[in-house]
């Protein structure tokens, strides 16, 4: 395209791959802008006429663009219930742990091994991750 020797040669846009790929892009669920580029030269009259005819046909295409989102009220409601249940379970667990720790005799407290402590930390992190994920999903669904 930038070669000055080929300045007068015709570029076959109608035979290009991009033209073939985009030929079905007009219409459907989108807003489309058509720009017709024509030449004032009489030697390009046929090409300009074809371009104008195509632009007129494209102008008559009417679209109804809509947002491609599906509301899933049942799923949203289910996720909300799941979040509430997880929060209640977490609160109950925290309350019971607080009572146990508050009423426990320091001398009679069971000694937890390193493995048991690691397992409890992992379980706590898992519950926190589940709650955060459910909350994030709920927010995403509510924003749609």
C-alpha positions as CSV (number, residue, x, y, z in Angstrom):
1,X,0.0,0.0,0.0
2,X,2.9,2.4,0.7
3,X,4.8,1.6,-2.5
4,X,4.9,4.8,-4.7
5,X,5.3,2.6,-7.9
6,X,1.9,1.1,-7.3
7,X,0.2,4.4,-6.5
8,X,-2.2,4.1,-9.4
9,X,-3.0,0.4,-8.9
10,X,-6.4,-0.5,-7.6
11,X,-6.7,-2.1,-4.1
12,X,-9.5,-4.8,-4.3
13,X,-11.3,-4.2,-1.1
14,X,-14.3,-6.1,-2.3
15,X,-12.1,-9.2,-2.7
16,X,-10.4,-8.9,0.7
17,X,-10.8,-11.4,3.5
18,X,-12.0,-8.7,5.9
19,X,-14.8,-7.8,3.6
20,X,-15.9,-11.4,3.4
21,X,-15.6,-11.9,7.2
22,X,-17.6,-8.7,8.0
23,X,-20.3,-9.2,5.3
24,X,-22.8,-10.5,7.9
25,X,-22.0,-8.0,10.5
26,X,-24.8,-5.5,9.6
27,X,-27.9,-6.0,11.5
28,X,-28.4,-8.2,14.5
29,X,-28.0,-6.9,18.0
30,X,-25.6,-4.1,17.5
31,X,-25.4,-0.4,16.5
32,X,-23.6,-0.1,13.2
33,X,-22.1,2.9,11.5
34,X,-21.6,2.8,7.7
35,X,-19.0,5.1,6.0
36,X,-19.1,5.1,2.2
37,X,-15.9,6.3,0.6
38,X,-16.3,7.3,-3.0
39,X,-14.0,8.9,-5.6
40,X,-14.8,12.2,-7.5
41,X,-12.9,10.8,-10.5
42,X,-14.9,9.8,-13.5
43,X,-12.6,6.7,-14.0
44,X,-14.0,5.3,-10.7
45,X,-17.6,6.1,-11.5
46,X,-18.7,2.4,-11.5
47,X,-17.0,1.7,-8.2
48,X,-18.5,4.8,-6.6
49,X,-22.0,3.9,-7.9
50,X,-21.7,0.4,-6.5
51,X,-20.5,1.8,-3.1
52,X,-23.4,4.3,-3.0
53,X,-25.9,1.6,-3.9
54,X,-24.5,-0.6,-1.1
55,X,-24.6,2.3,1.3
56,X,-28.3,2.9,0.5
57,X,-29.1,-0.8,1.1
58,X,-27.2,-0.7,4.4
59,X,-29.0,2.5,5.4
60,X,-32.3,0.7,5.2
61,X,-31.3,-2.0,7.7
62,X,-33.0,-1.5,11.0
63,X,-31.7,-3.0,14.2
64,X,-33.1,-3.3,17.7
65,X,-30.0,-3.3,19.9
66,X,-30.6,-4.8,23.3
67,X,-28.3,-5.6,26.2
68,X,-27.3,-9.3,26.1
69,X,-27.9,-10.1,29.7
70,X,-30.1,-12.7,31.2
71,X,-31.7,-12.0,34.6
72,X,-31.8,-15.1,36.7
73,X,-33.9,-14.2,39.7
74,X,-34.0,-17.8,41.0
75,X,-30.3,-18.0,41.0
76,X,-29.9,-14.6,42.6
77,X,-32.4,-15.6,45.3
78,X,-30.6,-19.0,45.9
79,X,-27.2,-17.2,46.2
80,X,-28.7,-14.7,48.6
81,X,-30.0,-17.5,50.8
82,X,-26.7,-19.3,50.6
83,X,-24.9,-16.2,51.7
84,X,-27.3,-15.7,54.6
85,X,-26.9,-19.3,55.7
86,X,-23.1,-19.1,55.5
87,X,-23.1,-15.9,57.5
88,X,-25.3,-17.5,60.2
89,X,-23.1,-20.5,60.4
90,X,-20.0,-18.3,60.7
91,X,-21.6,-16.2,63.4
92,X,-22.8,-19.3,65.3
93,X,-19.4,-20.8,65.1
94,X,-17.7,-17.6,66.2
95,X,-20.1,-17.3,69.2
96,X,-19.6,-20.9,70.2
97,X,-15.8,-20.6,70.0
98,X,-16.0,-17.4,72.0
99,X,-18.1,-19.1,74.8
100,X,-15.8,-22.1,74.9
101,X,-12.7,-19.9,75.1
102,X,-14.3,-17.5,77.7
103,X,-15.5,-20.4,80.0
104,X,-12.6,-22.7,79.6
105,X,-10.2,-23.4,82.4
106,X,-6.7,-22.5,81.1
107,X,-5.3,-25.6,82.9
108,X,-7.9,-28.0,81.4
109,X,-7.8,-26.6,77.8
110,X,-6.9,-29.4,75.4
111,X,-3.6,-28.9,73.7
112,X,-3.8,-28.7,70.0
113,X,-1.0,-30.1,67.9
114,X,0.6,-28.2,65.1
115,X,-1.3,-30.3,62.5
116,X,-4.6,-29.7,64.1
117,X,-4.0,-25.9,64.3
118,X,-3.0,-25.9,60.6
119,X,-6.1,-27.8,59.7
120,X,-8.3,-25.4,61.6
121,X,-6.7,-22.4,59.9
122,X,-7.2,-24.0,56.5
123,X,-10.8,-24.7,57.3
124,X,-11.4,-21.2,58.5
125,X,-9.7,-19.8,55.3
126,X,-11.9,-22.1,53.2
127,X,-15.1,-20.8,54.9
128,X,-14.0,-17.2,54.5
129,X,-13.3,-17.9,50.8
130,X,-16.7,-19.5,50.3
131,X,-18.4,-16.6,51.9
132,X,-16.4,-14.0,50.0
133,X,-17.1,-15.8,46.7
134,X,-20.8,-16.0,47.4
135,X,-21.0,-12.4,48.3
136,X,-19.1,-11.3,45.2
137,X,-21.4,-13.4,43.0
138,X,-24.4,-11.8,44.6
139,X,-23.1,-8.3,44.0
140,X,-22.4,-9.2,40.3
141,X,-25.9,-10.6,39.8
142,X,-27.4,-7.6,41.5
143,X,-25.5,-5.2,39.3
144,X,-26.8,-6.8,36.1
